[in-house]
Amino acid sequence: MPIEIKELTKKETKKIILSLVNFNPVYCVMCKNRKGIVQRFFLLNVSVKNNKIHKKVKKLLMNKFGLTYYGYAEENPRVITTAKCPECDNERMEWDY
Ligand SMILES: [Zn+2]
């Protein structure tokens, strides 16, 4: 089964999994910037439950959206989140756990 990915709005994500919306990037690990970090949410047709799926999701994110890192919440691993620093384009953030 091919993996499908669809971008969600913050509002849509809130309805599915509120905890992920409250899970925010705090600062960029590369340049320590805290301002203007863009967080995005995506819905998958599968759960990120093993490494094989993780690799496929990563590839899909890269090909479709040019993103390389994502996070998710254990309670619903079908929704993933990404963030990008406007200063240096880095996608690795310190997250607010
Ligand atoms: Zn940065």
Residues whose N, C-alpha, C, O or C-beta is under 5 A from the ligand:
A	BS01	ZN	C28 M30 C31 K32 N33 C85 E87 C88 N90
